[in-house]
Amino acid sequence: MKFWQGKVVFVTGHSGFKGSWLTLWLQALGAQVVGLALPPDTEPALFHRLYPNGPDPQCLTHHVGDIRDADRLCHLITTSQPDVVFHLAAQPLVRRSYQAPSLTWETNVMGTLNLLEALRTLDRPCAVVVVTSDKVYDNREWLYGYREVDPLGGRDPYSASKAAAELAVQCWRSSFFPLDYPVAIATARSGNVIGGGDWSGDRIVPDAMVALSQGQPIQVRNPQATRPWQHVLEPLGGYLWLAQCLYGAIAPGSNPYAQAFNFGPDLSSNQTVQGLVEFMLQEWPGTWQDCSPGEQPHEAGRLGLVTDKAFHQLGWSPCWSLQEAVRHTVAWYRAVEQGADVQSLCLGQIRAYGSAGAGQPWFKDLSLEDFSLAESATV
């Protein structure tokens, strides 16, 4: 039996962009997913496209709720008794955090603390992956990437809130989860993700796909800003493998995986926004124009991650180049525009990602070859 088959997996934020991809992958692997999230805040939304008639309760128990509701969250953790927890629920946008700083901190920090407190009720083995961000670091606009030992910080409310969530996990792990406690907690810091099904505002790929579908130029706000771009399946595969490693090492004594890990692309994928747009235009011809405003809230100009730790301690490494990530992303949107079935399309891309990862030891329990939640689609 593969690791995920039959496991109870609790996912916060399961109706979001990353959460929807993760939930589908877990279901396809045979896990019983319990999710808690607010309704999707975009229209269209990937979650609704994946489950147009609602999720099958035999595979996904779907709870609508807010992680700021500590009592509700604790009740769901206590009653579901999960083997694994993925914490993705967040206010995830930098520019929105300037408009709603208190909400951002309440969600990203207090929501995380509510989860940590709920986990203290468990007395059975449970692996927990708290997802934060590549923006947790004190950004010095360095040419080189950040490592897990670099100082945390954040000039904008979103980045600072995610750094605070990292500190909260460190504190609760050392204060309330002793070495012989059966709950093991790690944090995951991923780069900027792209992929099919993201319709969030203020993100370059969704904005580009809308513009190209309408025959309009892509409006680019910060063409020279550099980010560690990666397909959404890259960090999700890392989260899944990190959870497996955490769970397998639960025993009295120190768990070597209960710490922070970066999940990012190879160095060649640290591209400017302009470079990313030009890759997209190779797949879907069109034009772009610089619309950088004179006055705007601060956003990091240069950001990169070093993933040596994930490679050496977990054996994890990215599978797709940026060109491949862009190709699969653009192909997804174009296929949906032509009426493709979204669930089959996503499963097909997970299988395609599995083919790229074939032979890597960390991928052995994540392949969909032995499972058939839906027919594969080739993209």
Secondary structure, DSSP 8 states (H G I E B T S, - for coil): --TTTT-EEEEETTTSHHHHHHHHHHHHTT-EEEEEE---SSSS-HHHHH-TT---TTTEEEEE--TT-HHHHHHHHHHH--SEEEE--S---HHHHHH-HHHHHIIIIIHHHHHHHHHTT--S-EEEEEE--GGGB-----SS-B-TTS-B--SSHHHHHHHHHHHHHHHHHHHHS-TT-SEEEEEEEE--EE-TT---TT-HHHHHHHHHHTT--EEES-TT-EEE-EETHHHHHHHHHHHHHHHHT-SSS--TTSSEEEE---GGGEEEHHHHHHHHHHHS---EEE---SS-----SB--B--HHIIIII-----S-HHHHHHHHHHHHHHHHTT--HHHHHHHHHHHHHHHHTT-GGGTTT--TT--SS-----
